[in-house]
Amino acid sequence: MTLEKFWQKFASFLWPFGKAYSLLMQTRHVAYAKGLLKSHQVPAKVISVGNLSLGGEGKTPLVIWLARFFETQGVKAAIVTRGYRGRLKGPIIVGDQGKVFYPSKDIGDEAVLLSLKTEVPVIVARDRVAGARLAIQKRGVQVVILDDGFQHLPLKRDLDLVLMSPGRDPFKEKVFPAGYLRESWPALNRAHAFIITKSKPEDQKAQKLVEKLKCFAKPIFYAPFNLKNPYKLEDLWQRGKKPIQTKQEKVIAFCGLARPEPFFKAASHFFSLAQKVAFEDHVYYDQAQIDYLLAQKEKYSATGFVTTEKDAVKLKKFVQELEPCYLLPIEAKPEEGLGDFILKHLENNGTPC
C-alpha cells in the first residue's frame, strides 16, 4: 500500500496526530523566531530550496539548475544536503568537479546525483550549520545552496525558495501523519518566493495554484521540466553521455519516487511501457528487487528497462543484469526572471555576486 492510499484510508484516525504534529512545528517556529532556539548565521549567503510536502516537488533538478546558474555568474557555490538514507552523518565533502567520492549507501541517492550532475562541492551533513561552515572553510564558497531546507531553521538563510507542483492543494491537505504536509500552509509566509515546478504558465492546474498563492504577495515563478533524450545506465558515471534515439521500444518502467506518475508519463514519450513498477521512495535496490524486475521483463516480453537518474545511482552493480537499461534525464528550465530575482535579492543583501 502506497503512502497516498494509506493516508486516504486512515486519515480520519490519524487526524489528531496530524494536529499535534502541526502544533509542534508551529511552536518550534515561534521558538526560533523569538530566539528561544538559536539560529546560526554563516559568512556566506544561504539559499534554501524546499517545500511543504513530504516530497515529489522536484527539488533535485532545481538545485542542479541553481548550482549551474551560479557557475555561469562566476560565483563560488556549494550544495549542502542531509544525505537522506545514507550512513554518513558528516559534515563531509562527498563530491566535487562532477565526481562522487562515496557510494549511495553511505551518502544517499540525492547526494550522489548532485555530485555527478554539477561541478560544485557537495557536502553531506545532518547538521547543516556545520555543513555550511565546512563548505566555506574548505572551499571558500560565497553561496550555500541548502537542499531541502525550508524546515531547517537552525541555519539562517537569505532566500527561501519554496517549490510546489500542481495536482495537490496544500490548503486542503492535512499535516503528517494524517496527510502529506510537513507543516500547515500558514508556514508559506516564511517563503521569499514560490516556484511552480513541472508546469508551464498555460497549464490550468498551475493557474489555479498560482491564484491561491497570490494571497501571500510573494513572487511566483514557473520552472517546467524538460525531457532530454534517454541514455544507457552504464554511461551515468561517464562525462560524455551518449543520448539514444528510441523507437518506442517495449520496456519495464520502474522508480522509487514519492510521486512516480510524472516519471511514467514522461517515459511513455520515448518508450512503450509494458509494465510500470513503483517502489517505495528512496528505495535501496538489492537482488530481490532486481530479480522481480527481471521476472516482469520476462512476463511481459519486454526488451529492457527505463528508470530515473536518481534511481540509477543505486544500480551500478546491476548494470549487466539490467542490460539494456535506459535513463531519462529531466532538467529544470525556470523562466529567466528567476535568475534575475535571485541575483537582485542577494545584491540587496550585500552578496559578492
Secondary structure, DSSP 4 states (H G I P E B T S, - for coil): --HHHHHHHHHHHHHHHHHHHHHHHHHHHHHHHTTSS--B--SSEEEEEEESBSS-S-HHHHHHHHHHHHHHTT--EEEEE--TT-S--S-EEEEETTEE-S-HHHH-HHHHHHHHH-SS-EEE-SSHHHHHHHHHHHH--SEEEEET-TT-TTB--SEEEEEE-TT--TTT--BTTSSSBSS-GGGGGG-SEEEEES--TT-HHHHHHHHHHGGG---EEEEPEEE---EEGGGTTSSS---------EEEEEE--SS-HHHHHHHTTTSEEEEEEE--TT----HHHHHHHHHHHHHTT--EEEE-HHHHTT-GGGHHHH-SEEE--EEE---HHHHHHHHHHHHHTT---
